[in-house]
Amino acid sequence: MVITEDGTALNAHVPNSGWPALVLNADFRPLSYYPLSLWSWQDAIKAVFLERVNIVAQYDKLVHSPSLEMKLPSVVSLKTYVKPSTHPAFTRFNVFLRDKFSCQFCGSRDDLTFDHLLPRSRGGHTVWDNVVAACSPCNLRKGNMTPAEAGMHPSQMPFQPSVQHLHRNGRLFPPNYLHDSWLDYLYWDTELEP
């Protein structure tokens, strides 16, 4: 967590300069939920002057140049719709997000790594369907064995998630900082409970 000069707490993903802008697609949905699509205030202002975004909401904080004074944007929307990817990238972070940042063998959230169900030394590949989040102790205990040989079975079998699946999981881990001006644009597409 970053604390700005005025005492505002910001999410660790936000640059030290503070005053991040939430970036929405042209349909007013965030480009991504986890990590939340944020730009530094400098990038947001540059995009405004390049006419790539519209300012949707602003902070009370002013910036000055010799010929201009403007409020910093807190929410911007792209002028051109960016089609979201239908298949998420295979990354360590996305494996952890799919598995809700917990070891698939014991449920621990500490010291996560990933484990190949069929070990690489035995022909296993580093792909969605063969990799699960695992804590280091479970990974070491399983070693070069299959889950059946080790007597260790994952709580869910690995699978290739959709972008929507990762977004749903990402909502379970909200950022440390959400500015009030962002709240109207976050999570409005979630299903309401009766």
N, C-alpha and C positions, 0 to 999 in steps of 0.2 A: 504494500500500500504506500502511496506517495502522498505526503502532506504538502500542500502549496503554501505560499507565503501568508495567505489570509486564513489558513487553518482548514481549508477544504480537503477532505480525504478523497483520493482518486484511486481507481482500479490500477493495479500494477501494470496492466497492458497499456495504460495511457502514458504518453511521453511526459517527462518531468516538467515540461512547460505548462501543463494543466490546460483547462478550458477545452476539453475535447468536444468534437461535434459528432453526434450520432448520424450515420450515413444511411439513408433510405433509398431503396430502388424507386423507380418512377411510379410504382404502384403503392408507395408509402409503406412498404414492409422493409425491415432491416435487411441489408445484404447478407448478414449472417447474425445468428444469435450467440453462438459460442465458437470462437470468441466474438464478442459483440463488435459489430462493424463501427469502428471509431476512427476519426481522423484528427490529427493535431489541428489546433486553430489556424496555424499557418497554411496547412494543406487545404483546409476548408475555404479560407479567404482566397487563396490562389485559384481554386476551382470556381468560386463565385466570379472572379474577374475574367476567367477564361470562358465564362458562360456555360459551364458544364453542369451546374447545380442551381437549384432554387433554395433560398433561405426559408425555412419553415418556422423556426423559432430562434430566439436570440437570448444570450446572457445579458445582464445589465453592464457587464464589463466593456469598456470602450478601448479601441486602439486608435492611434493617431498617426498620420503621416503629415508632411508639410501642407498638403492640400486637401486632406480627407480625414473625416472622423466617422467611425462606424462601430456598431455593437458587434461583439463576436458572435458568430453563428453557433447555436447549441444543437440544432437539428437542420440537416440539409437533405434535399432529395435530388437524385439524379434526373436530368432532363430526358435522358434516353434510357429506356428499359434495358436492363442487363438480364438475359435469360439465365436463371440459376442452373448450375450443373445438376444433372440427374444422378450422377454417380460420384460419391465422395472420393477424394484421394486416399490411397492406402498409406496412412502415416501412423506413427506411434501414437500421436495425440488422438487421432480418430479411432484407433483400436481402444484406447483407454476410455474415450467418450462412449463408444458403443457398449463397453462393459461397465459403464457408470463408475469409472475410476475405482474399481474394487477387484481384488484377486478373485478369479473365477474358481479357485479351489477352496479358499478358506474365508473369503469375504473381507480380508484386511484391506485398508486403504493406504497403508504405509509401504514405502520402498518398492514402488511398482516397477516392473519390467514387463517383458512379454515372453510367453512360452510357446514353442512349437509343439502341438499335440503329437504329431509324428516328427520326431527330431530330424533336424537337417542332415545329421550324419547317417540317417537311415532313409534318406530320399525325400524327406519332408520339405516343402517349399514355404517361403515367406509370403503367404497370401491370406486373404480374409478368412478363408475356410479352415486354416490350419493354425492360426495364431490367436491366443487369448491373453488378457491382462493377468499377470501373476505377480505375487510379492516375491522378493528374493528368496526367503526361506523355502517357499513352496517350489519355486523354480529349481533350486539346488536339490531339494528332496526328490523331485521327479527326475531330474538329471536326464540321462539319455534313454529313458524308458517311455513307452506309450502310457496313456492314462490307465489302461487295463493292467499293464504290468506293474505299475506303481501303486495301483489301488486308489488312484486319485482321479476323480471324474469332475469335469468343470460343471458349474451350476447351470450354465447354458452352453450349448454347442456353438462354436463360432459360425458367423455368417457375414455376408456382405450387406451392410446396412444401406438404407436409402438416405438421401439428404434429409428427408422429413424425419426419419428415425433419429438421426443425430441431432436435429433441431429440438425434437421432443426431449431427448436426454439432456441437451444443453440447458434447457429451461429449468432442470433440476439443480443447476449450479449457477445461480445468478451472479453477476459481477458484484464486487465489493461496493461499487459506487454507481448509483443511477440518479442522474439529475432529474428534477421534477419535470422539466420540459420534455424528457424522453418518454415518460410513462404512457402517454396517449398513443405512442407508436410501437410499444413493445407488447407482445403477447396478446394482441387483440384478435388474432386469428386462432386462438386456442378454443377448444370446445367448452362451452359453459355447462356447469353442472345444474341439474334441476333444483 
